[in-house]
């Protein structure tokens, strides 16, 4: 699901509706805050696009990004 390009991990997530997309984002936000690692993301109706990179490491992909991506995938399984 995650693709690497331009020194970022990218993924898109589709949901049944806006409410599910927003609930997903809320769960991810809480995890990201605990990890002190925040995604770049956007939401249009039922689609959430996420990009991950570590700004403090020079805007490259690090283990922090891979760990957050794994956590995001785990949250997403609840919505399938």
C-alpha positions in Angstrom: 0.0 0.0 0.0 2.8 2.5 0.9 4.9 3.8 -2.0 8.2 5.5 -1.7 8.9 8.6 -3.9 10.6 11.9 -3.5 11.9 10.9 -0.1 8.4 10.3 1.3 6.1 7.4 2.0 2.8 7.9 0.3 -0.5 6.1 0.7 -4.2 6.7 0.0 -7.1 5.2 2.1 -10.7 5.0 0.9 -13.7 4.8 3.3 -17.5 4.4 3.0 -18.1 8.0 3.8 -16.7 11.2 5.3 -17.5 10.2 8.8 -15.4 7.1 8.6 -12.5 9.0 7.0 -12.6 11.6 9.7 -12.8 9.0 12.5 -9.7 7.3 10.9 -7.9 10.6 10.9 -8.8 11.2 14.5 -7.4 7.8 15.6 -4.2 8.4 13.5 -3.8 11.9 15.0 -3.8 10.5 18.5 -1.1 7.9 17.6 1.0 10.5 15.8 0.8 12.8 18.8 2.0 10.0 21.1 4.8 9.2 18.7 5.6 12.9 18.3 5.7 12.3 14.5 3.0 14.0 12.5 1.9 13.2 8.9 1.3 15.4 6.0 -2.3 14.6 4.9 -5.4 15.7 3.1 -9.0 14.5 3.1 -11.6 14.9 0.5 -14.9 13.2 1.3 -14.1 9.5 1.7 -10.4 9.6 0.7 -7.4 10.3 3.0 -4.0 10.8 1.4 -1.0 10.6 3.7 2.7 11.4 3.2 5.4 10.6 5.7 9.0 11.9 6.1 11.1 13.0 9.0 11.6 16.7 8.7 14.2 16.8 11.6 16.4 14.3 9.7 16.5 16.4 6.5 13.1 15.4 5.0 14.0 11.8 4.4 12.3 8.5 5.2 13.4 7.1 8.6 12.3 4.3 11.0 9.9 6.8 12.6 8.0 7.0 9.3 7.9 3.2 8.9 6.7 2.7 12.4 3.9 5.3 11.9 3.0 3.8 8.6 2.6 0.4 10.3 0.4 1.9 13.0 -1.7 3.7 10.3 -2.2 0.4 8.5 -3.4 -1.2 11.8 -5.9 1.5 12.3 -7.2 1.2 8.7 -8.0 -2.5 9.2 -10.8 -1.5 11.5 -12.6 0.3 8.6 -12.4 -2.5 6.0 
